[in-house]
Amino acid sequence: MFYVPKNAIYKRIPRRKFLELGGGVATALGAGSIAVGLSSVVTRNPVQAASSDDAKWKQYSGTKLVFMSENTPPSFAIRENLKPFYDLTGIEVEILTDDLPVVQQKVGIDLRSGKADFHLNYVQDKPIGAPFADYFANLNDFINDDTLPQDPDGMGADAWFENFLDACGTMYTRDRLIAFPYDSAVACTFYRQDLFEQHSPDFEKEYGYRMEFTNDTTWKNVYEFAEFFKKLRAAGQDVPYGYAQHQGSFAWTAQLDIQRLMFAHGQWTEFDVDDKLGSKEPGPTRWGDEASIFLMEKWKELADVAHPDNLANDTLQLNTVYQAGQIAMQVQYHEFAASIEDEKTSRAAGGKTAYAACPKGEASWIKNGGQAVNGTNCGIGGIGINNNASDDLKRAAYLFSVWSTSKETQYNVLKGVGGTPTRKAVMDMPGVKEARQRPTDMPNALTFDAVYDYGIKDPHFVLGPKIPEANEYYQIILTEVQKCISGQQDPAATCEAIRDQVDDMNDI
């Protein structure tokens, strides 16, 4: 139990009175003042711009905050090691974690009802940030406040990896910033280098080129790799399937899965909007055009030569399939490398797996005249502040936002549980550069060349669609693409069904 100073008074109040207070906490009235709420405490010791950093960090000593987060490595690691933050600030933080759909539901109810049970929120870019953007505090107000401590490396776009602040913090306008990058899951290719090398001579005899994976490996190559492994299995050889898709019940990752293929070919996007900002009124969708129908045909062809359980594979299940040695290749999120490299649980560990950028577009498959790129997408989980909270609770929450995204905290998470940094400065911390090569004690660092040095950079990175109805959009994609993969609906009908439903959703 954390020590709570005597002047931090916490009391229960009737729900009716609580709602009269806006569902959050009463405004603090001065140093050592009373604050009320469902699970919050706030005390305030006024500071000035000229106050010491120590005083600025401790100005809310005695306060209690609640952070609702997805069950990701940083949240687990930070929850088990909150003492440094408490020693620095005197602030107690309760971290609650759950699966992303549950977090989305709980956070959404809290935000939209005008409450502030959760002062700090996990802002997964599209599933939470896009629909609830207007309910988060504008972090620019705190960045420019000289009575608050600031990170010495800054909180602006240059402090983070390219595109990360845009991904989770910028929604619809650059006038507001709703989250700082807290953790990241960026897509890249995991492949069994041992199997590629073993079977390359036979593959080359049939297809005329080496079986290898580079930044120029295309989606057409991926199809041929998968086709080759399926032929070997049909001939009785003991080999895995070549590839598998994320087409299970988790709608968001199912959408991300096909989005990579679509964007790789001509940088195709669903709407004619700024991909980094998104839009509350995105207009007619491009689904149903020539490019989308052609690429849906290719997606179906790839599914036909891939692992037969595509429709059961969400992100976690697909990674388990790869660990079990049932597939030779997956496009997966780089935070999973730590589990792949665990020799106690993974048949793909021990130097068998290599990591590369996402597949590149095949020039002959591009129908819109655009560029072939290594279509790379992500889930950048931000940390945001509930704007329903009192001013002092928001300021106290900002202190945790700064600390939890500092390079020191991210470095400790990377070393401890295999986190995935969002701050560029982590790359200069002791041992990180060396950890990019085997042997390594930071296995996620094996992905850093493919992700941070290449995939997240323009023109390869795709962030959208950022639209208020993002989650409804994902469900439409999942439902219709599953019909296509299972043979219930042809590619043209699939794209047209997506178009009709998405346009109807957006009142087109």
RODO-2510 file (C-alpha; in nm, 4 decimals, decimal comma):
residues 508
     n   res          X          Y          Z
     1     m     0,0000     0,0000     0,0000
     2     f     0,1327     0,3427    -0,0911
     3     y     0,1645     0,5992     0,1827
     4     v    -0,1011     0,8702     0,1606
     5     p    -0,0204     1,2031     0,3325
     6     k    -0,2540     1,3093     0,6099
     7     n    -0,3722     1,6152     0,4214
     8     a    -0,4997     1,4062     0,1288
     9     i    -0,8621     1,3519     0,2264
    10     y    -1,0585     1,0955     0,0306
    11     k    -1,4243     1,0306     0,0977
    12     r    -1,7146     0,8619    -0,0741
    13     i    -2,0051     1,0700    -0,1963
    14     p    -2,3512     0,9781    -0,3270
    15     r    -2,3665     0,8949    -0,6973
    16     r    -2,6132     1,1787    -0,7584
    17     k    -2,3700     1,4302    -0,6112
    18     f    -2,0866     1,2716    -0,8049
    19     l    -2,2741     1,3218    -1,1320
    20     e    -2,3472     1,6805    -1,0365
    21     l    -1,9720     1,7284    -1,0169
    22     g    -1,9410     1,6173    -1,3780
    23     g    -1,8594     1,2553    -1,3051
    24     g    -1,5015     1,3387    -1,2204
    25     v    -1,3672     1,5141    -0,9137
    26     a    -1,4296     1,8386    -0,7374
    27     t    -1,2012     2,1256    -0,8228
    28     a    -0,9035     2,1451    -0,5895
    29     l    -0,9000     2,4627    -0,3829
    30     g    -0,5393     2,4925    -0,2777
    31     a    -0,2456     2,3173    -0,1206
    32     g    -0,3549     2,0024     0,0630
    33     s    -0,7125     2,0487    -0,0575
    34     i    -0,9941     1,7953    -0,0647
    35     a    -1,0825     1,6154    -0,3851
    36     v    -1,3584     1,3620    -0,4400
    37     g    -1,4346     1,1009    -0,7005
    38     l    -1,5050     0,7338    -0,7504
    39     s    -1,1415     0,6304    -0,7084
    40     s    -0,9326     0,9447    -0,7180
    41     v    -0,7493     1,1622    -0,4737
    42     v    -0,5839     1,4919    -0,5538
    43     t    -0,3664     1,7197    -0,3457
    44     r    -0,1882     2,0244    -0,4776
    45     n     0,1206     2,2137    -0,3684
    46     p     0,1446     2,5268    -0,5851
    47     v     0,4636     2,5794    -0,7811
    48     q     0,5983     2,8572    -0,9999
    49     a     0,7881     2,8535    -1,3278
    50     a     1,1054     2,9227    -1,1280
    51     s     1,0449     2,6327    -0,8891
    52     s     1,2903     2,3447    -0,8873
    53     d     1,2276     2,0358    -1,0993
    54     d     1,1872     1,8378    -0,7789
    55     a     0,9100     2,0701    -0,6623
    56     k     0,7381     2,0495    -1,0001
    57     w     0,7461     1,6697    -0,9943
    58     k     0,6132     1,6632    -0,6352
    59     q     0,3433     1,9299    -0,6674
    60     y     0,0718     1,6622    -0,6647
    61     s     0,2214     1,4382    -0,3981
    62     g    -0,0614     1,2494    -0,2281
    63     t    -0,2719     1,2242    -0,5429
    64     k    -0,4138     0,8966    -0,6742
    65     l    -0,4674     0,8333    -1,0468
    66     v    -0,6253     0,5469    -1,2401
    67     f    -0,4894     0,4333    -1,5784
    68     m    -0,7013     0,2041    -1,7972
    69     s    -0,4712     0,0240    -2,0421
    70     e    -0,4584    -0,2663    -2,2803
    71     n    -0,2708    -0,5698    -2,1460
    72     t     0,0518    -0,4819    -2,3262
    73     p     0,4125    -0,5356    -2,2083
    74     p     0,4746    -0,1743    -2,0977
    75     s     0,1664    -0,1698    -1,8769
    76     f     0,2576    -0,5000    -1,7117
    77     a     0,6170    -0,3901    -1,6590
    78     i     0,5288    -0,0421    -1,5308
    79     r     0,2589    -0,1765    -1,2999
    80     e     0,5157    -0,4035    -1,1358
    81     n     0,7653    -0,1210    -1,0976
    82     l     0,5757     0,1927    -1,0018
    83     k     0,7937     0,2740    -0,7021
    84     p     1,0341     0,4981    -0,9013
    85     f     0,7401     0,7112    -1,0133
    86     y     0,5983     0,7249    -0,6621
    87     d     0,9385     0,8219    -0,5219
    88     l     0,9703     1,0943    -0,7862
    89     t     0,6203     1,2381    -0,7493
    90     g     0,4413     1,0993    -0,4439
    91     i     0,1556     1,0072    -0,6790
    92     e    -0,0111     0,6667    -0,6542
    93     v    -0,1205     0,5146    -0,9862
    94     e    -0,3568     0,2213    -1,0189
    95     i    -0,3096     0,0507    -1,3557
    96     l    -0,6008    -0,1586    -1,4789
    97     t    -0,5460    -0,3800    -1,7833
    98     d    -0,7710    -0,5822    -2,0112
    99     d    -0,8078    -0,6966    -2,3716
   100     l    -0,8330    -0,4112    -2,6218
   101     p    -1,2071    -0,4534    -2,7023
   102     v    -1,2882    -0,4383    -2,3292
   103     v    -1,0639    -0,1363    -2,2780
   104     q    -1,2291     0,0341    -2,5730
   105     q    -1,5739    -0,0247    -2,4268
   106     k    -1,4862     0,0876    -2,0733
   107     v    -1,2933     0,3939    -2,1858
   108     g    -1,5665     0,4903    -2,4322
   109     i    -1,8376     0,4751    -2,1665
   110     d    -1,6269     0,6784    -1,9245
   111     l    -1,5423     0,9460    -2,1796
   112     r    -1,8834     0,9866    -2,3378
   113     s    -2,0739     0,9881    -2,0087
   114     g    -1,8781     1,2886    -1,8823
   115     k    -1,7109     1,0838    -1,6101
   116     a    -1,3461     1,0478    -1,5187
   117     d    -1,3125     0,7137    -1,3457
   118     f    -1,0050     0,6587    -1,5634
   119     h    -0,7895     0,9712    -1,5670
   120     l    -0,5351     0,8139    -1,7997
   121     n    -0,6434     0,6156    -2,1024
   122     y    -0,4711     0,3797    -2,3418
   123     v    -0,5295     0,5431    -2,6817
   124     q    -0,4849     0,2749    -2,9450
   125     d    -0,4650     0,4883    -3,2556
   126     k    -0,7689     0,3971    -3,4669
   127     p    -0,9897     0,1797    -3,2397
   128     i    -0,9867     0,4295    -2,9499
   129     g    -0,8272     0,7509    -3,0752
   130     a    -1,0386     0,7941    -3,3875
   131     p    -1,3868     0,7521    -3,2331
   132     f    -1,3127     0,9319    -2,9045
   133     a    -1,0696     1,2048    -3,0133
   134     d    -1,2826     1,4933    -2,8898
   135     y    -1,2962     1,3604    -2,5335
   136     f    -0,9237     1,3700    -2,4599
   137     a    -0,7348     1,6648    -2,3154
   138     n    -0,5187     1,8714    -2,5489
   139     l    -0,1659     1,7815    -2,4430
   140     n    -0,0268     2,0957    -2,6068
   141     d    -0,1644     2,2872    -2,3088
   142     f     0,0667     2,0943    -2,0772
   143     i     0,3714     2,0842    -2,3050
   144     n     0,3758     2,4639    -2,3022
   145     d     0,3190     2,4958    -1,9250
   146     d     0,6429     2,5961    -1,7508
   147     t     0,5034     2,4993    -1,4097
   148     l     0,5107     2,1329    -1,5155
   149     p     0,8247     1,9208    -1,5535
   150     q     0,9082     1,8305    -1,9126
   151     d     1,1086     1,5495    -2,0643
   152     p     1,4603     1,6702    -2,1550
   153     d     1,4289     1,4995    -2,4938
   154     g     1,1059     1,6864    -2,5648
   155     m     0,7537     1,5742    -2,6466
   156     g     0,7367     1,6982    -3,0069
   157     a     0,7310     1,4936    -3,3250
   158     d     1,1109     1,4765    -3,3500
   159     a     1,1391     1,3002    -3,0141
   160     w     0,9501     0,9963    -3,1386
   161     f     1,0039     0,7597    -3,4267
   162     e     0,8820     0,8870    -3,7604
   163     n     0,5032     0,9079    -3,7910
   164     f     0,4399     0,7814    -3,4348
   165     l     0,3053     1,1070    -3,2898
   166     d     0,0781     1,1456    -3,5904
   167     a    -0,0393     0,7873    -3,5532
   168     c    -0,1840     0,8082    -3,2032
   169     g    -0,1801     1,1773    -3,1166
   170     t    -0,3178     1,3614    -3,4171
   171     m    -0,6812     1,3091    -3,5111
   172     y    -0,8575     1,5261    -3,7698
   173     t    -0,6712     1,8483    -3,6818
   174     r    -0,3220     1,9607    -3,5863
   175     d    -0,4643     2,2091    -3,3371
   176     r    -0,4955     1,9363    -3,0735
   177     l    -0,2667     1,6558    -2,9539
   178     i    -0,4522     1,3789    -2,7706
   179     a    -0,1840     1,1223    -2,6830
   180     f     0,1870     1,0541    -2,6556
   181     p     0,3246     0,7340    -2,8137
   182     y     0,3342     0,4806    -2,5294
   183     d     0,3976     0,1505    -2,7063
   184     s     0,4089     0,0268    -3,0621
   185     a     0,3226    -0,2758    -3,2689
   186     v     0,4519    -0,2323    -3,6238
   187     a     0,4064    -0,4957    -3,8928
   188     c     0,7069    -0,6726    -4,0419
   189     t     0,7822    -1,0128    -4,1920
   190     f     0,8871    -1,3059    -3,9728
   191     y     1,0201    -1,5942    -4,1791
   192     r     1,1968    -1,9232    -4,1271
   193     q     1,5365    -1,8493    -4,2749
   194     d     1,6474    -2,2077    -4,2130
   195     l     1,3635    -2,3452    -4,4256
   196     f     1,4122    -2,0853    -4,6978
   197     e     1,7781    -2,1814    -4,7273
   198     q     1,7011    -2,5533    -4,7174
   199     h     1,4405    -2,5431    -4,9952
   200     s     1,5788    -2,2609    -5,2090
   201     p     1,7551    -2,4900    -5,4642
   202     d     1,4315    -2,6739    -5,5470
   203     f     1,2320    -2,3519    -5,5467
   204     e     1,4791    -2,1889    -5,7837
   205     k     1,4537    -2,4777    -6,0294
   206     e     1,0787    -2,4240    -6,0566
   207     y     1,0414    -2,0462    -6,0215
   208     g     1,3737    -1,9204    -6,1562
   209     y     1,4897    -1,7122    -5,8579
   210     r     1,6237    -1,7697    -5,5082
   211     m     1,3917    -1,8245    -5,2165
   212     e     1,4884    -1,5338    -4,9936
   213     f     1,3271    -1,2317    -4,8338
   214     t     1,4542    -0,8773    -4,8917
   215     n     1,3038    -0,5293    -4,9047
   216     d     1,2250    -0,5979    -5,2718
   217     t     1,0346    -0,9216    -5,2090
   218     t     0,6838    -0,8674    -5,3462
   219     w     0,3403    -0,9983    -5,2617
   220     k     0,3620    -1,2033    -5,5803
   221     n     0,6743    -1,3662    -5,4359
   222     v     0,4901    -1,4357    -5,1122
   223     y     0,2173    -1,6088    -5,3097
   224     e     0,4767    -1,8228    -5,4917
   225     f     0,6525    -1,9116    -5,1649
   226     a     0,3206    -2,0243    -5,0157
   227     e     0,2263    -2,2116    -5,3319
   228     f     0,5634    -2,3911    -5,3283
   229     f     0,5291    -2,5094    -4,9684
   230     k     0,1757    -2,6290    -5,0329
   231     k     0,3012    -2,8351    -5,3290
   232     l     0,5674    -2,9916    -5,1082
   233     r     0,3034    -3,0884    -4,8535
   234     a     0,0818    -3,2342    -5,1255
   235     a     0,3798    -3,4438    -5,2368
   236     g     0,4104    -3,5889    -4,8879
   237     q     0,7003    -3,3845    -4,7537
   238     d     0,7050    -3,2904    -4,3852
   239     v     0,7055    -2,9133    -4,4239
   240     p     0,4862    -2,6346    -4,2871
   241     y     0,2466    -2,4239    -4,4890
   242     g     0,4153    -2,1226    -4,6411
   243     y     0,1945    -1,8430    -4,5102
   244     a    -0,1150    -1,7566    -4,3066
   245     q    -0,3438    -1,4559    -4,2737
   246     h    -0,5046    -1,2711    -3,9798
   247     q    -0,8672    -1,3351    -4,0695
   248     g    -1,0134    -1,4433    -3,7358
   249     s    -1,2695    -1,2606    -3,5230
   250     f    -1,0523    -0,9595    -3,4277
   251     a    -1,1859    -0,7166    -3,6858
   252     w    -0,9157    -0,4512    -3,6540
   253     t    -0,6223    -0,6825    -3,7286
   254     a    -0,8181    -0,8459    -4,0098
   255     q    -0,8515    -0,4996    -4,1663
   256     l    -0,4839    -0,4228    -4,1079
   257     d    -0,3928    -0,7514    -4,2766
   258     i    -0,5535    -0,6721    -4,6109
   259     q    -0,4689    -0,3009    -4,5836
   260     r    -0,0978    -0,3859    -4,6151
   261     l    -0,1543    -0,5589    -4,9477
   262     m    -0,3785    -0,2810    -5,0794
   263     f    -0,1455     0,0042    -4,9817
   264     a     0,1639    -0,1737    -5,1177
   265     h     0,0121    -0,1521    -5,4649
   266     g    -0,0024     0,2118    -5,5641
   267     q    -0,0530     0,3356    -5,2033
   268     w    -0,4224     0,2576    -5,2368
   269     t    -0,6292     0,3910    -4,9468
   270     e    -0,9952     0,3592    -4,8632
   271     f    -1,0797     0,7304    -4,8859
   272     d    -0,9498     1,0418    -5,0554
   273     v    -0,8351     1,2105    -4,7336
   274     d    -0,5085     1,2982    -4,5592
   275     d    -0,4012     0,9577    -4,4283
   276     k    -0,2186     1,1046    -4,1283
   277     l    -0,5050     1,3267    -4,0108
   278     g    -0,8072     1,1269    -4,1156
   279     s    -1,1456     1,2904    -4,1535
   280     k    -1,4798     1,3064    -3,9759
   281     e    -1,6397     1,3312    -4,3205
   282     p    -1,4273     1,1044    -4,5424
   283     g    -1,6643     1,1067    -4,8405
   284     p    -1,7191     0,8147    -5,0788
   285     t    -1,4973     0,5118    -5,0356
   286     r    -1,2725     0,3738    -5,3082
   287     w    -1,3831     0,0183    -5,2385
   288     g    -1,5312    -0,1302    -5,5554
   289     d    -1,2856     0,0362    -5,7926
   290     e    -1,0700    -0,1633    -6,0352
   291     a    -0,7698    -0,1729    -5,8029
   292     s    -0,9618    -0,2999    -5,4993
   293     i    -1,1364    -0,5760    -5,6952
   294     f    -0,8132    -0,6946    -5,8559
   295     l    -0,6278    -0,6991    -5,5241
   296     m    -0,9150    -0,8779    -5,3503
   297     e    -0,8733    -1,1480    -5,6150
   298     k    -0,5062    -1,1736    -5,5215
   299     w    -0,5925    -1,1866    -5,1508
   300     k    -0,8274    -1,4774    -5,2173
   301     e    -0,5623    -1,6555    -5,4242
   302     l    -0,3122    -1,6174    -5,1415
   303     a    -0,5654    -1,7523    -4,8915
   304     d    -0,6150    -2,0590    -5,1117
   305     v    -0,2468    -2,1592    -5,0842
   306     a    -0,1996    -2,0513    -4,7217
   307     h    -0,2687    -2,2241    -4,3906
   308     p    -0,6270    -2,3584    -4,3913
   309     d    -0,7158    -2,2012    -4,0538
   310     n    -0,7046    -1,8404    -4,1746
   311     l    -1,0574    -1,7767    -4,0538
   312     a    -0,9612    -1,8809    -3,7007
   313     n    -0,6348    -1,6867    -3,6768
   314     d    -0,6383    -1,3613    -3,4866
   315     t    -0,3053    -1,1987    -3,4078
   316     l    -0,2233    -1,4127    -3,1043
   317     q    -0,3395    -1,7356    -3,2668
   318     l    -0,1377    -1,6686    -3,5819
   319     n     0,1755    -1,6097    -3,3776
   320     t     0,1126    -1,9385    -3,1972
   321     v     0,0788    -2,1159    -3,5323
   322     y     0,4172    -1,9760    -3,6345
   323     q     0,5801    -2,0688    -3,3032
   324     a     0,4464    -2,4214    -3,3408
   325     g     0,6252    -2,4600    -3,6742
   326     q     0,3068    -2,4827    -3,8811
   327     i     0,3933    -2,1951    -4,1174
   328     a     0,7194    -2,0722    -4,2655
   329     m     0,6258    -1,7051    -4,2859
   330     q     0,3941    -1,4497    -4,1293
   331     v     0,3505    -1,0735    -4,1392
   332     q     0,3291    -0,9994    -3,7694
   333     y     0,3778    -0,7142    -3,5230
   334     h     0,7321    -0,6602    -3,4070
   335     e     0,6450    -0,6804    -3,0369
   336     f     0,5990    -1,0580    -3,0870
   337     a     0,9652    -1,1218    -3,1634
   338     a     1,0381    -1,1791    -2,7943
   339     s     0,7966    -1,4731    -2,7893
   340     i     0,9332    -1,6121    -3,1162
   341     e     1,2857    -1,6111    -2,9728
   342     d     1,1849    -1,7929    -2,6533
   343     e     1,3390    -2,1390    -2,6945
   344     k     1,1191    -2,2790    -2,4156
   345     t     0,7998    -2,2263    -2,6135
   346     s     0,8906    -2,1657    -2,9793
   347     r     1,0074    -2,4087    -3,2464
   348     a     1,1064    -2,1031    -3,4511
   349     a     1,3655    -1,9839    -3,1966
   350     g     1,7402    -2,0353    -3,1876
   351     g     1,8325    -1,8329    -3,4935
   352     k     1,5793    -1,9971    -3,7234
   353     t     1,3719    -1,6813    -3,7693
   354     a     1,4783    -1,3724    -3,9606
   355     y     1,2961    -1,0392    -3,9788
   356     a     1,2351    -0,8215    -4,2836
   357     a     1,0136    -0,5393    -4,4022
   358     c     0,6559    -0,6068    -4,5097
   359     p     0,6218    -0,7372    -4,8679
   360     k     0,6513    -0,4849    -5,1487
   361     g     0,3874    -0,4201    -5,4109
   362     e     0,4149    -0,6137    -5,7370
   363     a     0,4429    -0,3636    -6,0221
   364     s     0,2217    -0,5675    -6,2551
   365     w    -0,0560    -0,5694    -5,9928
   366     i    -0,0823    -0,1902    -5,9673
   367     k    -0,3988    -0,0590    -6,1346
   368     n    -0,4055     0,3033    -6,0208
   369     g    -0,0723     0,4206    -6,1579
   370     g     0,0766     0,4611    -5,8133
   371     q     0,4043     0,3532    -5,6577
   372     a     0,5019     0,0068    -5,5343
   373     v     0,5910     0,0323    -5,1631
   374     n     0,6433    -0,1980    -4,8656
   375     g     0,2994    -0,1341    -4,7222
   376     t     0,3507    -0,1170    -4,3455
   377     n     0,0858    -0,0458    -4,0853
   378     c     0,0723    -0,0450    -3,7101
   379     g    -0,0951    -0,0146    -3,3797
   380     i     0,0659     0,2770    -3,1958
   381     g    -0,0786     0,2773    -2,8467
   382     g    -0,0817     0,6232    -2,6983
   383     i    -0,1377     0,7471    -2,3462
   384     g    -0,4013     1,0180    -2,3217
   385     i    -0,5743     1,2146    -2,0480
   386     n    -0,9498     1,2164    -1,9887
   387     n    -1,0670     1,5725    -2,0469
   388     n    -1,3559     1,5223    -1,8029
   389     a    -1,1134     1,5171    -1,5096
   390     s    -1,0471     1,8274    -1,2999
   391     d    -0,7664     2,0585    -1,4072
   392     d    -0,5423     1,9400    -1,1257
   393     l    -0,6028     1,5715    -1,1972
   394     k    -0,5189     1,6354    -1,5615
   395     r    -0,1962     1,8067    -1,4601
   396     a    -0,1085     1,5191    -1,2288
   397     a    -0,1891     1,2729    -1,5075
   398     y     0,0468     1,4618    -1,7352
   399     l     0,3320     1,3851    -1,4959
   400     f     0,2672     1,0141    -1,5403
   401     s     0,2370     1,0568    -1,9167
   402     v     0,5829     1,2145    -1,9286
   403     w     0,7433     0,9579    -1,6987
   404     s     0,5878     0,6500    -1,8593
   405     t     0,7061     0,7530    -2,2069
   406     s     1,0553     0,8611    -2,1039
   407     k     1,3545     0,6888    -2,2601
   408     e     1,4586     0,5470    -1,9228
   409     t     1,1205     0,3845    -1,8629
   410     q     1,0999     0,2507    -2,2181
   411     y     1,4549     0,1182    -2,1976
   412     n     1,3744    -0,0692    -1,8765
   413     v     1,0636    -0,2190    -2,0372
   414     l     1,2640    -0,3231    -2,3451
   415     k     1,5205    -0,4983    -2,1261
   416     g     1,2684    -0,6482    -1,8880
   417     v     0,9771    -0,7851    -2,0881
   418     g     1,0634    -0,7101    -2,4489
   419     g     0,8749    -0,3863    -2,4999
   420     t     0,8834    -0,1838    -2,8188
   421     p     1,0133     0,1735    -2,7822
   422     t     0,8474     0,4797    -2,9243
   423     r     1,1266     0,7270    -2,8383
   424     k     1,4204     0,7551    -3,0755
   425     a     1,6562     0,8226    -2,7850
   426     v     1,6157     0,4621    -2,6653
   427     m     1,8301     0,3546    -2,9604
   428     d     2,1270     0,5290    -2,7985
   429     m     2,0876     0,3575    -2,4604
   430     p     2,3527     0,1051    -2,3508
   431     g     2,3466    -0,2249    -2,5365
   432     v     2,0571    -0,1494    -2,7722
   433     k     2,2698    -0,1164    -3,0848
   434     e     2,4462    -0,4450    -3,0061
   435     a     2,1123    -0,6172    -2,9324
   436     r     2,0057    -0,5781    -3,2954
   437     q     2,2351    -0,8705    -3,3829
   438     r     2,2474    -1,2215    -3,2407
   439     p     2,3175    -1,3177    -2,9697
   440     t     2,0840    -1,0710    -2,8015
   441     d     1,9265    -1,0179    -2,4617
   442     m     1,6644    -0,7842    -2,6141
   443     p     1,5015    -1,0062    -2,8792
   444     n     1,2585    -0,7425    -3,0049
   445     a     1,5648    -0,5449    -3,1150
   446     l     1,6137    -0,8011    -3,3939
   447     t     1,3204    -0,6327    -3,5715
   448     f     1,4492    -0,2771    -3,5409
   449     d     1,6216    -0,2676    -3,8822
   450     a     1,3025    -0,3753    -4,0596
   451     v     1,0709    -0,1560    -3,8537
   452     y     1,2410     0,1597    -3,7319
   453     d     1,4999     0,1964    -4,0075
   454     y     1,2659     0,1172    -4,2947
   455     g     0,8998     0,0203    -4,2533
   456     i     0,7775     0,3196    -4,0537
   457     k     0,9220     0,5676    -4,2987
   458     d     0,7326     0,7289    -4,5838
   459     p     0,6318     0,6210    -4,8436
   460     h     0,5800     0,2776    -4,6863
   461     f     0,3751     0,3685    -4,3780
   462     v    -0,0059     0,3779    -4,3814
   463     l    -0,2004     0,5008    -4,0779
   464     g    -0,5681     0,5193    -4,1721
   465     p    -0,8474     0,5050    -4,1966
   466     k    -0,8962     0,7515    -3,9146
   467     i    -1,2712     0,8015    -3,9135
   468     p    -1,5194     0,8274    -3,6250
   469     e    -1,6820     0,4991    -3,7280
   470     a    -1,3490     0,3156    -3,7483
   471     n    -1,4657     0,0127    -3,5512
   472     e    -1,7831    -0,0254    -3,7543
   473     y    -1,5650    -0,0087    -4,0653
   474     y    -1,3401    -0,2880    -3,9375
   475     q    -1,6378    -0,5124    -3,8764
   476     i    -1,7642    -0,4576    -4,2303
   477     i    -1,4227    -0,5503    -4,3697
   478     l    -1,3975    -0,8627    -4,1552
   479     t    -1,7440    -0,9884    -4,2401
   480     e    -1,7151    -0,9398    -4,6159
   481     v    -1,3546    -1,0585    -4,6538
   482     q    -1,4340    -1,3741    -4,4582
   483     k    -1,7140    -1,4427    -4,7047
   484     c    -1,4696    -1,4048    -4,9906
   485     i    -1,2006    -1,6263    -4,8410
   486     s    -1,4512    -1,8976    -4,7552
   487     g    -1,5863    -1,8988    -5,1131
   488     q    -1,9306    -1,7614    -5,0268
   489     q    -1,8785    -1,4436    -5,2311
   490     d    -1,6558    -1,3515    -5,5232
   491     p    -1,4013    -1,0663    -5,4988
   492     a    -1,6041    -0,8189    -5,7038
   493     a    -1,9168    -0,8749    -5,4970
   494     t    -1,7075    -0,8449    -5,1803
   495     c    -1,5668    -0,5052    -5,2751
   496     e    -1,9064    -0,3804    -5,3852
   497     a    -2,0669    -0,4951    -5,0601
   498     i    -1,7960    -0,3154    -4,8623
   499     r    -1,8486    -0,0012    -5,0709
   500     d    -2,2250     0,0015    -5,0228
   501     q    -2,2084    -0,0507    -4,6470
   502     v    -1,9251     0,1955    -4,5872
   503     d    -2,0894     0,4686    -4,7944
   504     d    -2,4155     0,4083    -4,6145
   505     m    -2,2328     0,4283    -4,2800
   506     n    -2,0920     0,7669    -4,3828
   507     d    -2,4260     0,8945    -4,5154
   508     i    -2,3105     0,8982    -4,8779
***
